[in-house]
Amino acid sequence: MSEKTIQRDIDGIRHFLETSKTNQYLEYVRRSNVYKLEADSQDFLQSEEILAMTKILIESRAFPKEDMEQLLLKLIDLAPTEDKVLIRKLLLNEQHLYVDLQHKKSLFYIIWDLAKAVHLKRSVKMEYTKELAMEVGVRTIQPVGLIFSDYYFYLLAYSSNDDLDLPKIYRIDRITNYKVLDEQFKIPYRDRFQEGEFRKRIQFMHAGELMTIQFRYKGPSPQAVLDRLPTARVVKEESGSLIYEAEVFGRGVKMWLFSQGESVEVLKPLELREEMKRSVSTMLVSYVLEDYVRGD
């Protein structure tokens, strides 16, 4: 093949890349005497971004190992050839030690089907099994949102038979069978469900009434409070502590409050404060009783 033919082919490739608007171009690397296909970085994932995304995926444990492996392979394949080997090496140990969640279900298809049902406002008839329930429940729901939180995907939906202000929460892996119906439902725009606002106020996916809590924090990381409770704000500073106020749904916030141990004291509402005190007393009795039985 003549040099003239090669140059004509290269010009043809360049013309194609320019007219196809792929944001890719041929660059001549003089040192190696080769042409290299390059791309504008802003339109393609960079190696450092791919590594960060794969790390997040692995930590989420959102999918069975086989599905996770396929996702990681597809993401890594987007990296430049010279970086693929390094990314694989950096992830090798975590991939090898990856542990499936107990349900071991592939969820891609049901997530997609339910997402379309949310978008098209179509009712869904489903069979759903609660964790400790002996029987499968059949219900027709009006799906309004999908959320991922702490290992699991959740469907947020109103029940056709209930008159509730807030949607119920269903773990998607517990849906054993489903059918998207032709029946459409309507929700006024002003009453539309907003996943982002819901997520700010929900803890550990425990729903309930919206309430404002106030608590004293004496821990080492005020920033961690704001990261966990996006609606929180400091309303008062005291010597060695901060008083926070936050809007939350339900009692899921109790799990986080207890995880902070002695660093947190609930101040308001009084009902929640008393509930925390009862829980602490019950735990104390359990520890004291166990020590008594063992003769400590």
Backbone hydrogen bonds in HBPLUS format (Angstrom, degrees):
<---DONOR---> <-ACCEPTOR-->    atom                        ^
c    i                          cat <-CA-CA->   ^        H-A-AA   ^      H-
h    n   atom  resd res      DA  || num        DHA   H-A  angle D-A-AA Bond
n    s   type  num  typ     dist DA aas  dist angle  dist       angle   num
A0006-ILE N   A0002-SER O   3.11 MM   4  6.47 159.6  2.15 150.9 156.2     1
A0007-GLN N   A0003-GLU O   2.96 MM   4  6.17 161.0  2.00 147.9 152.9     2
A0008-ARG N   A0004-LYS O   2.98 MM   4  6.18 149.6  2.08 140.7 149.0     3
A0009-ASP N   A0005-THR O   2.96 MM   4  6.27 153.0  2.04 147.8 154.8     4
A0010-ILE N   A0006-ILE O   2.93 MM   4  6.24 156.8  1.99 150.8 157.3     5
A0011-ASP N   A0007-GLN O   2.92 MM   4  6.14 159.0  1.96 147.1 152.8     6
A0012-GLY N   A0008-ARG O   2.94 MM   4  6.16 147.2  2.05 140.3 149.8     7
A0013-ILE N   A0009-ASP O   2.92 MM   4  6.26 152.6  2.00 148.5 155.4     8
A0014-ARG N   A0010-ILE O   2.93 MM   4  6.21 162.6  1.96 151.8 156.6     9
A0015-HIS N   A0011-ASP O   2.91 MM   4  6.11 158.0  1.96 146.0 152.1    10
A0016-PHE N   A0012-GLY O   2.96 MM   4  6.18 157.2  2.01 145.3 151.5    11
A0017-LEU N   A0013-ILE O   2.94 MM   4  6.21 162.6  1.97 154.3 158.4    12
A0018-GLU N   A0014-ARG O   2.98 MM   4  6.19 154.3  2.04 148.7 155.7    13
A0019-THR N   A0015-HIS O   3.01 MM   4  6.19 159.2  2.05 151.4 156.4    14
A0020-SER N   A0016-PHE O   2.89 MM   4  5.90 144.5  2.02 149.3 158.5    15
A0040-ASP N   A0023-ASN O   2.95 MM  17  5.71 158.9  1.99 164.3 170.1    16
A0025-TYR N   A0038-GLU O   2.86 MM  13  5.33 155.5  1.92 137.7 143.3    17
A0038-GLU N   A0025-TYR O   2.76 MM  13  5.33 174.6  1.76 171.4 169.5    18
A0027-GLU N   A0036-LYS O   2.83 MM   9  5.18 159.6  1.87 144.8 151.8    19
A0036-LYS N   A0027-GLU O   2.74 MM   9  5.18 164.2  1.76 147.7 153.0    20
A0029-VAL N   A0034-VAL O   2.75 MM   5  5.41 171.9  1.75 176.5 178.4    21
A0033-ASN N   A0029-VAL O   2.78 MM   4  5.66 122.7  2.11 144.1 161.7    22
A0034-VAL N   A0029-VAL O   3.26 MM   5  5.41 152.8  2.34 138.2 142.7    23
A0043-ASP N   A0040-ASP O   3.15 MM   3  5.93 162.2  2.18 123.5 128.2    24
A0044-PHE N   A0041-SER O   3.32 MM   3  5.42 161.2  2.36 106.0 111.4    25
A0049-GLU N   A0046-GLN O   3.00 MM   3  5.21 121.9  2.35 101.5 116.6    26
A0050-ILE N   A0046-GLN O   2.91 MM   4  6.22 157.9  1.96 158.2 165.3    27
A0051-LEU N   A0047-SER O   2.94 MM   4  6.17 160.6  1.98 151.9 156.8    28
A0052-ALA N   A0048-GLU O   3.12 MM   4  6.26 159.9  2.16 138.0 143.4    29
A0053-MET N   A0049-GLU O   2.95 MM   4  6.17 160.7  1.99 150.0 155.1    30
A0054-THR N   A0050-ILE O   2.97 MM   4  6.15 160.7  2.00 152.1 157.0    31
A0055-LYS N   A0051-LEU O   3.02 MM   4  6.21 154.4  2.09 148.5 155.5    32
A0056-ILE N   A0052-ALA O   3.09 MM   4  6.36 157.5  2.14 147.8 153.3    33
A0057-LEU N   A0053-MET O   2.95 MM   4  6.20 160.4  1.99 149.7 155.2    34
A0058-ILE N   A0054-THR O   3.00 MM   4  6.19 167.2  2.01 151.4 153.8    35
A0059-GLU N   A0055-LYS O   3.05 MM   4  6.22 164.3  2.07 148.7 153.3    36
A0060-SER N   A0056-ILE O   2.97 MM   4  6.13 141.7  2.12 145.9 156.2    37
A0060-SER N   A0057-LEU O   3.18 MM   3  5.18 125.6  2.49  94.2 108.1    38
A0061-ARG N   A0058-ILE O   3.27 MM   3  5.59 138.9  2.45 105.4 115.0    39
A0068-MET N   A0064-PRO O   2.87 MM   4  6.07 162.4  1.90 160.9 167.0    40
A0069-GLU N   A0065-LYS O   2.87 MM   4  6.06 157.7  1.92 152.7 157.9    41
A0070-GLN N   A0066-GLU O   3.24 MM   4  6.49 156.2  2.30 143.4 148.8    42
A0071-LEU N   A0067-ASP O   3.05 MM   4  6.35 158.4  2.10 150.8 156.5    43
A0072-LEU N   A0068-MET O   2.95 MM   4  6.17 165.2  1.97 155.6 159.3    44
A0073-LEU N   A0069-GLU O   2.96 MM   4  6.14 160.3  1.99 149.1 154.5    45
A0074-LYS N   A0070-GLN O   3.09 MM   4  6.28 159.2  2.13 146.9 151.8    46
A0075-LEU N   A0071-LEU O   3.00 MM   4  6.26 155.1  2.06 149.7 156.7    47
A0076-ILE N   A0072-LEU O   2.85 MM   4  6.00 171.6  1.85 157.8 160.4    48
A0077-ASP N   A0073-LEU O   2.96 MM   4  6.01 146.5  2.07 141.3 150.5    49
A0078-LEU N   A0075-LEU O   3.01 MM   3  5.45 155.7  2.07 110.0 117.8    50
A0079-ALA N   A0076-ILE O   2.99 MM   3  5.50 162.2  2.02 116.0 121.8    51
A0083-ASP N   A0080-PRO O   2.88 MM   3  5.49 154.2  1.95 120.0 128.2    52
A0084-LYS N   A0080-PRO O   3.24 MM   4  6.44 131.6  2.49 151.7 164.6    53
A0087-ILE N   A0083-ASP O   3.03 MM   4  6.29 166.9  2.05 160.5 163.6    54
A0088-ARG N   A0084-LYS O   2.99 MM   4  6.22 163.3  2.02 153.3 157.9    55
A0089-LYS N   A0085-VAL O   3.03 MM   4  6.27 156.2  2.09 146.8 153.1    56
A0090-LEU N   A0086-LEU O   2.93 MM   4  6.20 155.1  1.99 151.9 159.0    57
A0091-LEU N   A0087-ILE O   3.09 MM   4  6.31 135.3  2.29 144.3 155.5    58
A0091-LEU N   A0088-ARG O   3.25 MM   3  5.26 133.9  2.47  94.9 106.9    59
A0092-LEU N   A0088-ARG O   2.98 MM   4  5.86 118.8  2.36 141.3 156.4    60
A0092-LEU N   A0089-LYS O   3.37 MM   3  5.10 147.7  2.48  93.9 102.8    61
A0095-GLN N   A0091-LEU O   2.92 MM   4  6.05 160.2  1.96 164.0 170.5    62
A0096-HIS N   A0092-LEU O   2.98 MM   4  6.14 156.6  2.04 147.9 154.5    63
A0097-LEU N   A0093-ASN O   3.07 MM   4  6.26 151.1  2.15 147.3 154.3    64
A0098-TYR N   A0095-GLN O   3.31 MM   3  5.09 163.2  2.34  99.8 104.1    65
A0111-ILE N   A0107-LEU O   2.95 MM   4  5.99 163.2  1.98 162.6 167.6    66
A0112-TRP N   A0108-PHE O   3.06 MM   4  6.24 159.4  2.11 146.8 152.3    67
A0113-ASP N   A0109-TYR O   2.89 MM   4  6.12 165.7  1.91 152.9 157.0    68
A0114-LEU N   A0110-ILE O   2.91 MM   4  5.98 163.7  1.94 148.4 152.9    69
A0115-ALA N   A0111-ILE O   2.88 MM   4  5.98 150.2  1.97 143.3 152.2    70
A0116-LYS N   A0112-TRP O   3.02 MM   4  6.27 155.8  2.08 149.4 154.9    71
A0117-ALA N   A0113-ASP O   3.02 MM   4  6.30 148.6  2.12 140.1 149.3    72
A0118-VAL N   A0114-LEU O   2.90 MM   4  6.19 150.8  1.99 147.1 154.3    73
A0119-HIS N   A0115-ALA O   3.00 MM   4  6.28 162.7  2.03 147.0 151.4    74
A0120-LEU N   A0116-LYS O   2.84 MM   4  6.00 160.1  1.88 151.9 157.0    75
A0121-LYS N   A0117-ALA O   2.87 MM   4  5.61 111.1  2.36 132.9 147.5    76
A0122-ARG N   A0117-ALA O   2.96 MM   5  4.96 162.2  1.99 139.4 145.2    77
A0121-LYS N   A0118-VAL O   3.27 MM   3  5.05 150.0  2.37  95.2 104.0    78
A0185-PHE N   A0121-LYS O   3.01 MM  64  5.73 153.7  2.08 146.4 153.4    79
A0123-SER N   A0183-GLU O   2.95 MM  60  5.84 166.8  1.97 164.5 168.5    80
A0181-LEU N   A0123-SER O   2.87 MM  58  5.47 161.4  1.90 153.4 158.3    81
A0124-VAL N   A0141-ILE O   2.94 MM  17  5.35 160.3  1.98 147.0 153.1    82
A0141-ILE N   A0124-VAL O   2.83 MM  17  5.35 165.6  1.85 154.8 157.2    83
A0125-LYS N   A0179-LYS O   2.96 MM  54  5.29 164.9  1.98 157.4 156.1    84
A0179-LYS N   A0125-LYS O   2.79 MM  54  5.29 138.8  1.96 151.7 163.5    85
A0126-MET N   A0139-ARG O   2.92 MM  13  5.69 169.4  1.93 167.1 168.5    86
A0139-ARG N   A0126-MET O   3.02 MM  13  5.69 161.2  2.06 159.9 165.9    87
A0127-GLU N   A0177-ASN O   2.77 MM  50  5.07 162.7  1.80 146.3 147.3    88
A0176-THR N   A0127-GLU O   2.87 MM  49  5.52 139.9  2.03 141.9 152.8    89
A0128-TYR N   A0137-GLY O   2.76 MM   9  5.21 164.3  1.78 154.4 159.5    90
A0137-GLY N   A0128-TYR O   2.87 MM   9  5.21 163.0  1.90 155.0 151.2    91
A0129-THR N   A0174-ARG O   3.14 MM  45  5.57 163.2  2.17 148.0 152.7    92
A0133-ALA N   A0130-LYS O   3.16 MM   3  5.12 153.9  2.23 103.1 111.1    93
A0160-SER N   A0140-THR O   3.25 MM  20  6.05 170.9  2.26 154.7 152.3    94
A0142-GLN N   A0158-TYR O   2.68 MM  16  5.01 158.2  1.72 155.7 161.5    95
A0158-TYR N   A0142-GLN O   2.99 MM  16  5.01 158.3  2.04 136.5 132.8    96
A0144-VAL N   A0156-LEU O   2.79 MM  12  5.77 176.4  1.79 157.8 159.1    97
A0145-GLY N   A0156-LEU O   3.25 MM  11  4.97 136.3  2.45 144.3 139.6    98
A0156-LEU N   A0145-GLY O   2.84 MM  11  4.97 175.8  1.84 147.5 147.1    99
A0147-ILE N   A0154-TYR O   2.98 MM   7  5.18 160.1  2.02 144.6 150.0   100
A0154-TYR N   A0147-ILE O   2.67 MM   7  5.18 160.3  1.71 163.4 169.6   101
A0149-SER N   A0152-TYR O   2.90 MM   3  5.58 163.8  1.92 163.5 167.2   102
A0152-TYR N   A0149-SER O   3.19 MM   3  5.58 161.6  2.22 123.5 121.6   103
A0172-ILE N   A0153-PHE O   2.95 MM  19  5.70 165.2  1.98 143.0 147.7   104
A0155-LEU N   A0170-TYR O   2.71 MM  15  5.08 163.5  1.74 154.6 159.2   105
A0170-TYR N   A0155-LEU O   2.87 MM  15  5.08 158.5  1.92 150.8 157.2   106
A0157-ALA N   A0168-LYS O   3.04 MM  11  5.41 159.4  2.08 145.7 152.2   107
A0168-LYS N   A0157-ALA O   2.76 MM  11  5.41 154.6  1.82 150.7 145.7   108
A0162-ASP N   A0159-SER O   3.28 MM   3  5.33 155.7  2.35 103.1 109.9   109
A0174-ARG N   A0171-ARG O   3.02 MM   3  5.60 156.1  2.08 115.8 123.4   110
A0175-ILE N   A0172-ILE O   3.09 MM   3  5.43 167.0  2.11 113.8 117.2   111
A0191-ASP N   A0188-PRO O   2.85 MM   3  5.28 140.3  2.00 111.0 123.1   112
A0192-ARG N   A0189-TYR O   3.13 MM   3  5.06 166.3  2.15 106.7 109.7   113
A0198-PHE N   A0194-GLN O   3.04 MM   4  6.28 160.9  2.08 155.7 161.9   114
A0199-ARG N   A0195-GLU O   2.82 MM   4  5.98 161.2  1.86 154.9 159.5   115
A0200-LYS N   A0196-GLY O   3.27 MM   4  6.50 148.4  2.38 141.1 148.2   116
A0201-ARG N   A0198-PHE O   3.06 MM   3  5.50 142.0  2.21 108.8 119.0   117
A0249-PHE N   A0201-ARG O   2.59 MM  48  5.55 152.3  1.67 156.1 150.3   118
A0206-HIS N   A0203-GLN O   3.27 MM   3  6.19 153.0  2.34 127.8 130.1   119
A0250-GLY N   A0209-GLU O   2.94 MM  41  5.18 161.2  1.97 131.6 137.3   120
A0211-MET N   A0248-VAL O   2.84 MM  37  5.60 164.2  1.87 164.4 169.5   121
A0248-VAL N   A0211-MET O   2.88 MM  37  5.60 167.5  1.90 167.0 170.2   122
A0213-ILE N   A0246-ALA O   2.84 MM  33  5.46 162.3  1.87 164.2 164.8   123
A0246-ALA N   A0213-ILE O   2.96 MM  33  5.46 155.0  2.02 149.3 156.0   124
A0214-GLN N   A0268-LYS O   2.86 MM  54  4.86 159.8  1.90 132.8 131.4   125
A0267-LEU N   A0214-GLN O   2.74 MM  53  5.38 163.9  1.77 148.5 150.7   126
A0268-LYS N   A0214-GLN O   3.07 MM  54  4.86 161.5  2.11 133.3 135.3   127
A0215-PHE N   A0244-TYR O   2.99 MM  29  5.44 152.0  2.07 141.6 150.4   128
A0244-TYR N   A0215-PHE O   2.86 MM  29  5.44 164.9  1.88 166.0 164.9   129
A0216-ARG N   A0265-GLU O   2.79 MM  49  5.09 162.2  1.82 151.3 152.9   130
A0265-GLU N   A0216-ARG O   2.97 MM  49  5.09 147.6  2.08 142.0 149.2   131
A0217-TYR N   A0242-LEU O   2.78 MM  25  5.26 163.1  1.81 157.2 163.2   132
A0242-LEU N   A0217-TYR O   2.97 MM  25  5.26 155.1  2.03 143.3 150.9   133
A0218-LYS N   A0263-SER O   2.68 MM  45  4.71 160.7  1.72 143.6 149.6   134
A0224-ALA N   A0221-SER O   3.06 MM   3  5.43 132.8  2.29 107.2 118.4   135
A0225-VAL N   A0222-PRO O   3.11 MM   3  5.27 131.0  2.37  99.2 111.8   136
A0226-LEU N   A0222-PRO O   3.41 MM   4  6.86 155.4  2.48 148.8 153.5   137
A0227-ASP N   A0223-GLN O   3.00 MM   4  6.30 147.0  2.11 146.7 156.7   138
A0228-ARG N   A0224-ALA O   3.02 MM   4  6.15 153.3  2.10 142.6 148.6   139
A0229-LEU N   A0225-VAL O   2.82 MM   4  5.91 159.0  1.87 151.6 158.3   140
A0232-ALA N   A0229-LEU O   2.91 MM   3  5.44 165.8  1.93 124.3 128.7   141
A0233-ARG N   A0245-GLU O   2.94 MM  12  5.54 139.2  2.11 144.8 157.5   142
A0245-GLU N   A0233-ARG O   2.95 MM  12  5.54 149.0  2.05 149.8 159.5   143
A0235-VAL N   A0243-ILE O   2.83 MM   8  5.75 162.4  1.87 158.8 164.9   144
A0243-ILE N   A0236-LYS O   2.82 MM   7  5.02 171.0  1.83 160.5 158.3   145
A0238-GLU N   A0241-SER O   2.95 MM   3  5.19 164.6  1.97 149.7 151.1   146
A0241-SER N   A0238-GLU O   3.16 MM   3  5.19 175.8  2.16 117.5 118.5   147
A0254-LYS N   A0251-ARG O   2.94 MM   3  5.59 155.1  2.01 116.6 123.8   148
A0255-MET N   A0252-GLY O   3.12 MM   3  5.80 141.0  2.27 116.2 123.5   149
A0256-TRP N   A0253-VAL O   3.08 MM   3  5.28 119.4  2.47 100.1 114.3   150
A0257-LEU N   A0253-VAL O   2.92 MM   4  6.22 166.3  1.94 157.7 161.9   151
A0258-PHE N   A0254-LYS O   2.87 MM   4  6.05 165.3  1.89 155.8 158.6   152
A0259-SER N   A0255-MET O   3.13 MM   4  6.24 142.1  2.28 132.9 143.2   153
A0259-SER N   A0256-TRP O   3.01 MM   3  4.97 118.7  2.40  93.5 109.6   154
A0260-GLN N   A0257-LEU O   3.16 MM   3  5.45 150.8  2.25 104.1 112.7   155
A0261-GLY N   A0258-PHE O   3.07 MM   3  5.42 164.9  2.10 112.3 117.1   156
A0263-SER N   A0260-GLN O   3.06 MM   3  5.54 154.1  2.13 138.4 137.2   157
A0272-LEU N   A0269-PRO O   3.11 MM   3  5.47 120.6  2.48 105.4 118.4   158
A0273-ARG N   A0269-PRO O   3.06 MM   4  6.39 159.6  2.10 153.0 159.4   159
A0274-GLU N   A0270-LEU O   2.88 MM   4  6.13 162.8  1.91 155.9 159.3   160
A0275-GLU N   A0271-GLU O   2.99 MM   4  6.17 149.0  2.09 138.8 148.1   161
A0276-MET N   A0272-LEU O   2.87 MM   4  6.13 152.8  1.95 150.0 156.6   162
A0277-LYS N   A0273-ARG O   2.99 MM   4  6.30 155.6  2.05 146.9 153.7   163
A0278-ARG N   A0274-GLU O   2.95 MM   4  6.23 156.9  2.00 148.8 154.3   164
A0279-SER N   A0275-GLU O   3.06 MM   4  6.28 157.2  2.11 144.7 150.8   165
A0280-VAL N   A0276-MET O   2.92 MM   4  6.17 159.4  1.96 152.0 157.5   166
A0281-SER N   A0277-LYS O   2.94 MM   4  6.14 158.3  1.98 147.8 153.9   167
A0282-THR N   A0278-ARG O   2.92 MM   4  6.15 157.1  1.98 148.4 154.5   168
A0283-MET N   A0279-SER O   2.97 MM   4  6.22 158.5  2.02 148.6 154.2   169
A0284-LEU N   A0280-VAL O   2.91 MM   4  6.12 157.0  1.97 148.4 155.0   170
A0285-VAL N   A0281-SER O   2.95 MM   4  6.21 159.7  2.00 150.2 155.0   171
A0286-SER N   A0282-THR O   3.09 MM   4  6.35 155.2  2.16 144.9 151.3   172
A0287-TYR N   A0283-MET O   3.06 MM   4  6.40 156.4  2.12 151.4 156.8   173
A0288-VAL N   A0284-LEU O   2.89 MM   4  6.12 167.8  1.90 157.6 161.2   174
A0289-LEU N   A0285-VAL O   2.80 MM   4  5.86 162.5  1.83 151.3 156.7   175
A0290-GLU N   A0286-SER O   3.02 MM   4  6.09 156.3  2.07 140.7 147.3   176
A0291-ASP N   A0287-TYR O   3.00 MM   4  6.23 158.9  2.04 148.3 153.7   177
A0292-TYR N   A0288-VAL O   2.92 MM   4  6.15 150.0  2.01 145.0 153.8   178
A0293-VAL N   A0289-LEU O   2.93 MM   4  6.17 160.9  1.96 152.9 157.1   179
A0294-ARG N   A0290-GLU O   3.06 MM   4  6.27 152.9  2.14 144.6 151.8   180
A0295-GLY N   A0291-ASP O   2.94 MM   4  5.99 117.1  2.34 132.7 148.6   181
A0296-ASP N   A0291-ASP O   2.88 MM   5  5.13 148.7  1.98 154.1 154.5   182
A0295-GLY N   A0292-TYR O   3.06 MM   3  4.93 139.6  2.23  93.5 105.7   183
